[in-house]
Amino acid sequence: MLGPPCSGKGTHSKLISNQYKLTHISTGELFRAEIEKETPIGIMAKLLIDHGNYVPDSITMKILYHHIQNNPSPAGYLLDGFPRTLTQADVLTKFLEKHQNSVDVVFYLHAPEDELLERMTKRSCIDNRADDNTKTFYTRLENYYNCTHILTEYYLAQGKLAPISTNRTIEDVSAQIFSIIDELNRLKK
């Protein structure tokens, strides 16, 4: 799941995971759990995340691999908000190849910036996340375009990118996503 902040990655990841019995892994949720437990990683991550910055690749990879090792999933994984950098994407590709596996599809969720900002504002009222404020949102958006957006080209070149406009109802977006997954599953058989 790839996309700018508030593009619907978490919402649609949960829907996909439920529909296809995949293990949903959100690096953001993993870091928020570490923050809540006040672990050394959590304390460091909080300082970065609260200001809209990314946690370094090495720490992100460490926490992700630890979670995967402790939560095997026969049906597969849905990675929400990961990879976020080209380095992470390269390491993930090599890791999967080493285990005779690969990324099946990358959903690139996108919506106009004003829609993303409106969603962040609504979410901040509901979830009260420290990183849901206008200043942090624009920092996160800038980091996305500087570090993560290049992954659309990376996965497009591999024929794995599925661009999805999320400027529609959740039901319409999920129907399009489910259709793509169903077709991939049909082709695998």
Secondary structure, DSSP 8 states (H G I E B T S, - for coil): -B-STTSSHHHHHHHHHHHHT-EEEEHHHHHHHHHHHT-HHHHHHHHHHTTT----HHHHHHHHHHHHHHS--SS-EEEES---SHHHHHHHHHHHHHTT-----EEEEE--HHHHHHHHHHHHHHH--TT-SHHHHHHHHHHIIIIITHHHHHHHHTT-EEEEE-SS-HHHHHHHHHHHHHHHHHHH-
